[in-house]
Amino acid sequence: MIKIILGTNRKNSVSKLIALQYQQILSEKGQASEILELEELPNDFIETALYENNGKNESYNRFHQKVAEGQKFIFIVPEYNGSFPGILKTFIDGMTYPNSFRYKKAALVGLSSGIGGGGIALSHLTDIFHYLGMHVLALKPKLAKIEQNMSDNLLTNKLYIELLQTQAEMLMEF
């Protein structure tokens, strides 16, 4: 089962809308998936689940286990201040090093309100995943001006939809 990870904990995020649409694409291709939302992390996980507290927060442990069980991931990554959200980095730092991501496979999708489509954020995240030993798919759609390319909570830009469909097929074969 492919794990789709929302790269933000923002409530009612555009990232979630993209994740739901991506999940539908996977379903149409016969691929099971599960969306993991960083919004569901315990509010206090930084203090109760990381470093010397590793393994002590049951709610975080359940989330961590879902990630540990995954072999293929899709990260929906919004651009925050020229990079990716801090919650995503903290989440990654809380995973068991290096085994949570080593030898696993990931597809990255960037999105932004501006013209960059999260390209710099995807570059930063790719560097981190390479350091952790994760294999990152080369095709990384960058969905720029995201709000202008959506209607009724769905992507309407045909190129963006085609890129997600192609990436999904590539990840399934990866």
Backbone as CSV, one residue per row, in Angstrom:
resi,resn,N_x,N_y,N_z,CA_x,CA_y,CA_z,C_x,C_y,C_z
1,MET,0.835,-1.174,0.000,0.000,0.000,0.000,0.887,1.247,0.000
2,ILE,0.597,2.159,-0.888,1.349,3.413,-0.957,0.834,4.358,0.121
3,LYS,1.767,4.969,0.833,1.436,5.945,1.877,1.566,7.343,1.282
4,ILE,0.497,8.108,1.357,0.510,9.500,0.901,0.633,10.367,2.148
5,ILE,1.709,11.122,2.240,1.953,11.934,3.432,1.767,13.403,3.095
6,LEU,0.852,14.030,3.823,0.660,15.474,3.679,1.811,16.167,4.383
7,GLY,2.473,17.057,3.706,3.645,17.719,4.260,3.340,18.922,5.124
8,THR,2.110,19.069,5.574,1.720,20.182,6.423,0.729,19.703,7.465
9,ASN,0.654,20.448,8.547,-0.377,20.168,9.544,-1.468,21.236,9.516
10,ARG,-1.478,22.049,8.468,-2.499,23.095,8.324,-3.860,22.449,8.098
11,LYS,-4.841,22.901,8.832,-6.208,22.396,8.681,-6.782,22.883,7.344
12,ASN,-7.593,22.052,6.723,-8.253,22.393,5.461,-7.264,22.867,4.397
13,SER,-6.156,22.170,4.284,-5.096,22.596,3.374,-5.380,22.188,1.929
14,VAL,-4.800,22.938,1.019,-4.836,22.576,-0.396,-4.087,21.260,-0.590
15,SER,-3.053,21.039,0.214,-2.295,19.786,0.128,-3.209,18.582,0.296
16,LYS,-4.159,18.685,1.209,-5.081,17.561,1.425,-5.953,17.332,0.186
17,LEU,-6.380,18.413,-0.437,-7.188,18.274,-1.651,-6.395,17.571,-2.755
18,ILE,-5.115,17.933,-2.873,-4.258,17.289,-3.872,-4.055,15.818,-3.505
19,ALA,-3.855,15.534,-2.215,-3.672,14.144,-1.772,-4.908,13.303,-2.090
20,LEU,-6.079,13.854,-1.862,-7.311,13.119,-2.152,-7.445,12.851,-3.653
21,GLN,-7.089,13.823,-4.460,-7.158,13.632,-5.911,-6.110,12.610,-6.358
22,TYR,-4.933,12.657,-5.757,-3.882,11.679,-6.080,-4.338,10.278,-5.672
23,GLN,-4.976,10.172,-4.522,-5.479,8.878,-4.070,-6.491,8.321,-5.067
24,GLN,-7.305,9.180,-5.620,-8.279,8.752,-6.626,-7.572,8.251,-7.888
25,ILE,-6.516,8.928,-8.287,-5.727,8.492,-9.444,-5.177,7.091,-9.194
26,LEU,-4.616,6.881,-7.997,-4.079,5.556,-7.660,-5.179,4.495,-7.660
27,SER,-6.318,4.843,-7.101,-7.440,3.901,-7.050,-7.883,3.494,-8.451
28,GLU,-7.929,4.452,-9.358,-8.316,4.160,-10.740,-7.302,3.240,-11.423
29,LYS,-6.085,3.227,-10.927,-5.043,2.353,-11.465,-4.952,1.038,-10.687
30,GLY,-5.891,0.829,-9.748,-5.931,-0.412,-8.986,-4.935,-0.480,-7.843
31,GLN,-4.404,0.667,-7.429,-3.385,0.718,-6.389,-3.987,1.218,-5.071
32,ALA,-3.846,0.436,-4.018,-4.312,0.853,-2.701,-3.390,1.916,-2.131
33,SER,-3.953,2.828,-1.350,-3.154,3.875,-0.725,-3.812,4.302,0.583
34,GLU,-3.025,4.959,1.386,-3.484,5.474,2.672,-2.904,6.868,2.840
35,ILE,-3.741,7.814,3.241,-3.285,9.174,3.483,-2.925,9.318,4.957
36,LEU,-1.714,9.807,5.206,-1.252,10.092,6.561,-1.125,11.608,6.682
37,GLU,-1.856,12.173,7.622,-1.889,13.620,7.784,-1.074,14.042,8.997
38,LEU,-0.117,14.923,8.780,0.687,15.412,9.898,-0.176,16.177,10.894
39,GLU,-1.317,16.625,10.468,-2.288,17.269,11.357,-2.721,16.314,12.481
40,GLU,-2.624,15.006,12.230,-3.034,14.015,13.219,-1.935,13.667,14.226
41,LEU,-0.743,14.231,14.047,0.310,14.011,15.042,-0.126,14.633,16.368
42,PRO,0.278,14.038,17.487,-0.055,14.648,18.776,0.549,16.058,18.862
43,ASN,-0.214,16.978,19.430,0.248,18.361,19.537,1.574,18.488,20.270
44,ASP,1.834,17.585,21.186,3.040,17.685,22.017,4.130,16.701,21.601
45,PHE,4.067,16.162,20.386,5.008,15.088,20.030,6.460,15.535,20.074
46,ILE,6.728,16.810,19.870,8.112,17.292,19.917,8.697,17.045,21.308
47,GLU,7.880,17.211,22.342,8.349,17.044,23.719,8.158,15.639,24.262
48,THR,7.221,14.876,23.691,6.877,13.588,24.302,7.252,12.362,23.471
49,ALA,7.780,12.578,22.246,8.047,11.418,21.389,9.425,11.426,20.735
50,LEU,10.147,12.519,20.839,11.434,12.603,20.165,12.591,12.444,21.149
51,TYR,13.734,12.081,20.585,15.003,11.996,21.311,14.895,11.077,22.525
52,GLU,15.130,11.576,23.714,15.114,10.709,24.904,13.718,10.170,25.202
53,ASN,12.699,10.732,24.578,11.326,10.256,24.777,10.857,9.327,23.656
54,ASN,11.786,8.905,22.803,11.440,8.013,21.704,10.723,6.774,22.231
55,GLY,9.565,6.478,21.614,8.802,5.288,21.986,7.838,5.487,23.140
56,LYS,7.806,6.668,23.738,6.992,6.886,24.935,5.604,7.468,24.665
57,ASN,5.338,7.930,23.444,4.049,8.526,23.118,3.282,7.554,22.229
58,GLU,2.273,6.906,22.771,1.543,5.861,22.037,0.876,6.381,20.770
59,SER,0.326,7.579,20.822,-0.315,8.150,19.643,0.705,8.359,18.523
60,TYR,1.850,8.892,18.875,2.924,9.074,17.896,3.435,7.721,17.409
61,ASN,3.557,6.772,18.312,4.050,5.440,17.934,3.160,4.791,16.876
62,ARG,1.849,4.964,16.986,0.930,4.396,15.984,1.172,5.036,14.611
63,PHE,1.367,6.345,14.608,1.658,7.057,13.363,3.002,6.585,12.798
64,HIS,3.983,6.508,13.657,5.331,6.061,13.281,5.277,4.655,12.680
65,GLN,4.487,3.774,13.257,4.383,2.397,12.780,3.824,2.339,11.363
66,LYS,2.826,3.184,11.079,2.267,3.220,9.721,3.337,3.613,8.708
67,VAL,4.192,4.553,9.095,5.274,4.962,8.202,6.291,3.837,8.066
68,ALA,6.666,3.242,9.182,7.678,2.177,9.172,7.236,1.002,8.299
69,GLU,5.951,0.726,8.251,5.424,-0.380,7.455,5.430,-0.085,5.960
70,GLY,5.467,1.187,5.600,5.402,1.576,4.194,6.669,1.264,3.434
71,GLN,6.529,1.006,2.147,7.661,0.794,1.253,7.732,1.872,0.171
72,LYS,6.567,2.425,-0.161,6.490,3.485,-1.173,5.655,4.625,-0.608
73,PHE,6.140,5.834,-0.884,5.508,7.029,-0.329,5.312,8.087,-1.397
74,ILE,4.287,8.876,-1.207,4.090,10.103,-1.973,4.027,11.217,-0.939
75,PHE,4.880,12.199,-1.097,4.866,13.355,-0.207,4.280,14.535,-0.970
76,ILE,3.193,15.076,-0.436,2.581,16.284,-0.989,3.170,17.441,-0.181
77,VAL,3.971,18.267,-0.841,4.825,19.221,-0.137,4.498,20.661,-0.526
78,PRO,3.815,21.384,0.352,3.587,22.801,0.071,4.853,23.603,0.363
79,GLU,5.007,24.687,-0.366,6.148,25.568,-0.135,5.810,26.544,0.983
80,TYR,6.661,26.559,1.996,6.538,27.520,3.096,7.849,28.289,3.158
81,ASN,7.799,29.571,2.916,8.971,30.439,3.048,10.188,29.918,2.285
82,GLY,9.973,29.449,1.081,11.069,29.006,0.235,11.555,27.599,0.502
83,SER,10.916,26.866,1.383,11.285,25.482,1.656,10.005,24.714,1.982
84,PHE,10.155,23.645,2.743,8.974,22.868,3.129,8.640,23.163,4.589
85,PRO,7.446,22.802,5.047,7.035,23.112,6.413,7.918,22.463,7.481
86,GLY,8.152,23.202,8.541,8.954,22.709,9.656,8.384,21.454,10.280
87,ILE,7.070,21.315,10.281,6.444,20.129,10.866,6.892,18.875,10.115
88,LEU,7.099,19.000,8.807,7.557,17.846,8.020,8.973,17.458,8.423
89,LYS,9.845,18.432,8.609,11.218,18.135,9.038,11.227,17.515,10.431
90,THR,10.428,18.051,11.332,10.363,17.504,12.693,9.835,16.077,12.669
91,PHE,8.824,15.830,11.848,8.278,14.486,11.678,9.359,13.530,11.182
92,ILE,10.112,13.944,10.165,11.188,13.096,9.626,12.237,12.840,10.702
93,ASP,12.606,13.876,11.444,13.607,13.731,12.501,13.159,12.764,13.589
94,GLY,11.863,12.619,13.774,11.345,11.714,14.794,11.297,10.252,14.376
95,MET,11.477,9.991,13.091,11.468,8.609,12.629,12.751,7.903,13.065
96,THR,12.687,6.600,13.177,13.862,5.814,13.556,14.919,5.948,12.473
97,TYR,16.092,6.392,12.859,17.187,6.569,11.904,18.031,5.316,11.858
98,PRO,18.411,4.849,10.706,18.004,5.286,9.368,16.898,4.427,8.790
99,ASN,16.413,3.470,9.538,15.585,2.411,8.963,14.184,2.806,8.536
100,SER,13.663,3.906,9.021,12.307,4.276,8.618,12.211,4.562,7.124
101,PHE,13.281,5.092,6.547,13.238,5.466,5.135,14.298,4.790,4.267
102,ARG,15.285,4.161,4.857,16.373,3.553,4.075,15.831,2.492,3.114
103,TYR,16.263,2.568,1.894,15.925,1.647,0.804,14.460,1.715,0.374
104,LYS,13.728,2.651,0.900,12.333,2.803,0.485,12.258,3.797,-0.662
105,LYS,11.070,3.942,-1.242,10.916,4.743,-2.451,9.901,5.849,-2.230
106,ALA,10.193,7.005,-2.833,9.311,8.152,-2.648,9.102,8.907,-3.944
107,ALA,7.911,9.444,-4.068,7.570,10.400,-5.116,7.224,11.707,-4.405
108,LEU,7.675,12.820,-4.959,7.440,14.119,-4.344,6.614,14.994,-5.276
109,VAL,5.652,15.698,-4.690,4.827,16.655,-5.423,4.920,17.972,-4.681
110,GLY,5.339,19.017,-5.378,5.414,20.335,-4.767,4.249,21.191,-5.196
111,LEU,3.857,22.109,-4.324,2.819,23.053,-4.698,3.072,24.385,-4.012
112,SER,2.657,25.430,-4.701,2.828,26.764,-4.142,1.787,27.704,-4.733
113,SER,1.576,28.785,-4.027,0.709,29.837,-4.544,1.440,30.663,-5.587
114,GLY,2.766,30.681,-5.511,3.583,31.445,-6.442,3.973,30.647,-7.667
115,ILE,4.988,31.151,-8.367,5.360,30.561,-9.654,6.368,29.423,-9.546
116,GLY,6.916,29.172,-8.356,7.952,28.145,-8.217,7.436,26.730,-8.096
117,GLY,6.200,26.558,-7.693,5.643,25.216,-7.547,6.312,24.383,-6.469
118,GLY,7.028,25.042,-5.569,7.686,24.300,-4.493,8.985,23.655,-4.909
119,GLY,9.575,24.107,-6.006,10.797,23.487,-6.518,11.945,23.483,-5.523
120,ILE,12.154,24.593,-4.833,13.246,24.655,-3.852,12.942,23.730,-2.686
121,ALA,11.693,23.696,-2.255,11.298,22.794,-1.165,11.573,21.343,-1.543
122,LEU,11.260,20.968,-2.777,11.492,19.590,-3.223,12.982,19.288,-3.288
123,SER,13.770,20.269,-3.657,15.223,20.079,-3.685,15.760,19.828,-2.280
124,HIS,15.315,20.640,-1.321,15.744,20.451,0.071,15.341,19.070,0.578
125,LEU,14.101,18.698,0.311,13.593,17.419,0.802,14.303,16.241,0.127
126,THR,14.593,16.362,-1.161,15.320,15.313,-1.867,16.689,15.086,-1.225
127,ASP,17.382,16.169,-0.900,18.692,16.050,-0.243,18.578,15.286,1.072
128,ILE,17.564,15.581,1.854,17.371,14.902,3.140,17.085,13.417,2.918
129,PHE,16.201,13.113,1.977,15.871,11.706,1.732,17.067,10.936,1.182
130,HIS,17.855,11.558,0.353,19.065,10.878,-0.129,20.004,10.592,1.040
131,TYR,20.147,11.538,1.936,20.982,11.328,3.121,20.481,10.129,3.938
132,LEU,19.157,9.978,4.001,18.554,8.883,4.766,18.529,7.559,3.996
133,GLY,18.981,7.577,2.745,19.030,6.344,1.963,17.753,6.019,1.224
134,MET,16.857,6.980,1.096,15.613,6.756,0.377,15.833,7.041,-1.110
135,HIS,15.187,6.252,-1.950,15.249,6.432,-3.399,14.100,7.363,-3.806
136,VAL,14.437,8.451,-4.460,13.436,9.453,-4.840,13.239,9.426,-6.347
137,LEU,11.995,9.285,-6.747,11.634,9.280,-8.158,12.032,10.601,-8.803
138,ALA,12.573,10.543,-10.008,13.076,11.740,-10.677,11.968,12.720,-11.055
139,LEU,10.817,12.224,-11.465,9.718,13.118,-11.844,9.097,13.710,-10.586
140,LYS,9.218,15.024,-10.438,8.692,15.730,-9.266,7.812,16.883,-9.753
141,PRO,6.523,16.643,-9.943,5.651,17.721,-10.411,5.684,18.917,-9.468
142,LYS,5.756,20.084,-10.068,5.760,21.343,-9.325,4.500,22.093,-9.731
143,LEU,3.535,22.114,-8.841,2.224,22.686,-9.132,2.197,24.147,-8.686
144,ALA,2.538,25.035,-9.615,2.611,26.470,-9.340,1.222,27.112,-9.416
145,LYS,1.114,28.248,-8.741,-0.151,29.007,-8.744,-1.328,28.060,-8.524
146,ILE,-1.198,27.261,-7.493,-2.112,26.140,-7.269,-3.580,26.564,-7.189
147,GLU,-3.863,27.656,-6.492,-5.266,28.069,-6.345,-5.885,28.449,-7.687
148,GLN,-5.065,28.976,-8.596,-5.574,29.368,-9.910,-5.786,28.166,-10.830
149,ASN,-5.300,27.004,-10.414,-5.410,25.794,-11.224,-6.347,24.766,-10.612
150,MET,-7.257,25.276,-9.762,-8.234,24.404,-9.113,-9.629,25.008,-9.244
151,SER,-10.610,24.129,-9.223,-12.007,24.540,-9.200,-12.786,23.467,-8.460
152,ASP,-13.669,23.866,-7.591,-14.462,22.921,-6.803,-13.573,21.901,-6.091
153,ASN,-12.454,22.381,-5.530,-11.513,21.569,-4.749,-10.805,20.484,-5.552
154,LEU,-10.732,20.637,-6.861,-10.031,19.682,-7.721,-9.084,20.421,-8.659
155,LEU,-7.966,19.756,-8.968,-7.083,20.288,-10.002,-7.838,20.326,-11.315
156,THR,-7.678,21.404,-12.048,-8.306,21.506,-13.363,-7.267,21.631,-14.470
157,ASN,-6.029,21.922,-14.111,-4.961,22.062,-15.090,-4.628,20.681,-15.650
158,LYS,-4.874,20.497,-16.947,-4.687,19.179,-17.567,-3.247,18.703,-17.479
159,LEU,-2.286,19.606,-17.635,-0.879,19.217,-17.532,-0.575,18.699,-16.135
160,TYR,-1.047,19.384,-15.108,-0.811,18.943,-13.734,-1.405,17.550,-13.486
161,ILE,-2.605,17.338,-13.971,-3.254,16.036,-13.802,-2.461,14.947,-14.528
162,GLU,-2.015,15.232,-15.747,-1.212,14.266,-16.499,0.102,13.962,-15.788
163,LEU,0.734,14.983,-15.207,1.982,14.765,-14.470,1.753,13.851,-13.267
164,LEU,0.667,14.060,-12.547,0.372,13.201,-11.397,0.083,11.774,-11.844
165,GLN,-0.650,11.621,-12.937,-0.940,10.283,-13.449,0.340,9.572,-13.890
166,THR,1.201,10.285,-14.570,2.477,9.697,-15.008,3.337,9.338,-13.812
167,GLN,3.411,10.245,-12.843,4.207,9.962,-11.653,3.666,8.746,-10.903
168,ALA,2.347,8.640,-10.801,1.739,7.495,-10.126,2.138,6.181,-10.814
169,GLU,2.074,6.167,-12.129,2.465,4.968,-12.881,3.933,4.646,-12.651
170,MET,4.770,5.673,-12.670,6.205,5.473,-12.458,6.477,4.928,-11.054
171,LEU,5.785,5.471,-10.053,5.994,4.998,-8.677,5.542,3.548,-8.530
172,MET,4.455,3.204,-9.158,3.957,1.828,-9.072,4.971,0.843,-9.662
173,GLU,5.701,1.264,-10.698,6.705,0.400,-11.333,8.074,0.505,-10.675
174,PHE,8.299,1.536,-9.902,9.593,1.878,-9.289,10.013,0.825,-8.269
